């Protein structure tokens, strides 16, 4: 199960780089539930963004290249 999740995250990361970022506010408005936190690393800086839905909004808040991770809100809070 973790392998499938990892593959999904990697493919989504790559897709996000290819497609580019969409409007984050529109994405959040379209997704009413918090499901995941997306973390991106840019050099020495790690940024976390609360995602409102997993795959549809992932590319909108992903701002860096590998590594990135997705975790459940309950693990963060």
N, C-alpha and C positions, 0 to 999 in steps of 0.2 A: 504494500500500500504506500509506503514512504517513497519507494522508487517511482511509482506512478505520479505521486505528488511532485517529486523533484523534477521529473521529466516535464510535467505540466508547467511548473514554475520557470524552468529554463526556456522552454519554447515560448512561453508568454513574454519572458524578458527579451528574447530575441525579436519577437513580433513587435514589442513596444519600441524597440530601437528602429525597426524598419518602417513602421507606420508613423511614428512620431507621437507627440502628446496631443490629446484632444482637450476640450474645455473641461476643467475639473469641476467647476460649479454645476454645469449641465449634467455631468456624469453623476454627481452626488444627488442632485435633484431627482434623477431618474431611478435611483436605487434607495429605497426607504430603510433598509436594514443594515446595521453594522455587522460585517462578517469577518473582516480580516484587517490586519495592520501590514502595510508594505514598508519594508526598510530598504533603502538604497545607500550605497557607499560611493562617495566621490572623493578620491584621494584619502585624506585622513578624516573626512567628515562623514558621519552616518546620520541620515535623516529618516524619520519615521512619519508615515502618513496614514491616517485612519481611512480605510477604504469602505465604501458603502455596499459594494458587491464585488465578488471575486474576479472572475474573468472579464466581464464587460468594463469594469472600471480600472483594472490593473494597469493598463498602459497609460491611463490618464494621470496617475500619480507616481509612476516609476520614473525616476530622474537620473538614474545612474546605470552603469554597466555591472556585470557580475562582480561580487556576489550580491544577491538579493534574497530575502526570505519572507515567507508569509506565515503568520501565526494567528491563532484564534484570540479574539479579544479577551476571553476569560484568563488566558495565560498571562496577559499583560497587566490586567486590572487586579 
